[in-house]
Amino acid sequence: MTPVTGRRHALVTGSSSGIGAAIATRFAEEGTLVSVHGRNVDRVNEIAEKIASCGAEATALYGDVSSDFEVEAIVRRAQEVHGPVDILINNAGRIPRFFGDWEKTSTEEWLELYDTNVVGAVRFVRNVLPQMRKGGWGRIIHIGSISADVPPPGTQISYGATKAALLNFSVGLAKILSGSGITVNCVSPGTIDTPGLARIFTEGDPGPDFGKTWPEVRKALISGIRRNYAGRMGGVAEVAELVTFLCSARAGYINGVNYRIDGGTAGGR
């Protein structure tokens, strides 16, 4: 069977762990050239080396998505190593504490979150679009969140607001790029079982007592604020499969769409 993506070049931001790492690894399995990105040098190198050990081609890139200069340098380096970026996955982002008092969240914190989660994606798009337009083909996927539609309590209201803005940006960009051969879609995960999420709920984030161990917390979340029809958390591999398909030639007629992969959480509310 023909690979879903083939010999393309994918830049996956925030791919040093969790969902981003799963997406980068899945692309590599498809024979895609992969640029792995993050701010933690050790973790970025670990994922890039893991991919390379399987016989795929990957390069490690480091930098802050809230810096115009650093984003430009990241894209330039990716293109030097693997050529033009055909696929951009904007996964990098910040998340505030889950259960703080949102009224005590400062204006500066709101702006910093927006700058990373929304403007960070804009920076990468601006830098890859010239080559995508020149080649007449491209795939841009923004990793959103069901928090855009169903924000959890506390300071997560600010996070949900940034993801709603990212979704709006995705649809608007798809319209602007109409007829260019470049598609833009948003993938919005629900509660996905990642080490990062486990740390948030088991290492002191103030809020309801969901339990002391990660299995206890998982059960409490799925029966409570993240109740869904599937009755479980999602896996990073499931998100990666959806993203990979949307970046394939088979998905060329899918454009300007938001795919919720949440087990029915939005409906389960």
C-alpha angles and dihedrals in degrees: 000000000000112000114256095237106009126181098357130124117245124191110198114190119209091018101142093100146357120010094356093053091049091051093048091049093048091051090051090053087057092055094257120148105242133206109198116203139189145121098250105081096199095050094045091050091048093056093043091050091047090054092046091050088062091058097260127124118250137157128202119232129183133196150106116274090209091067121082090203096050095046091051089050092048093053093043091053092046090053092047091056104036106012127242117359108249096174126038120190111189100202102137115110149132129246126199126220112291102230110030123122105272091205088064092053106111126232088245091057091051091050094047091051092049092047092055102036100039112015090040088063091046090054093055093045092052091052098048100039099080092060093041091052091047091053094043092227137082147140123215119184123182115201104222130166140237083242085084087069103021109029115192120227130283125018090350086089087080092049092050090050092056092049091050088053090049090053091051090049090052094055093043092049091050089056093048091051094047112149094009097108089246119116126198123199139161126227114200115194123201121209105336122189104242135148089244093057090046090054092050093056101035103040104064109289101160115239141081116354104254094168138276102266128057094243089054092048093048091053093048094049095049092047091045135024093000098042112155142170094253091058094221145065120272125248127237090236090060091056091046092053092054093047092048092052093049089054094054131096087248090068097052093120094053108092138150092012134136114217114199111204099185109121088250096304094146091052092037090064 
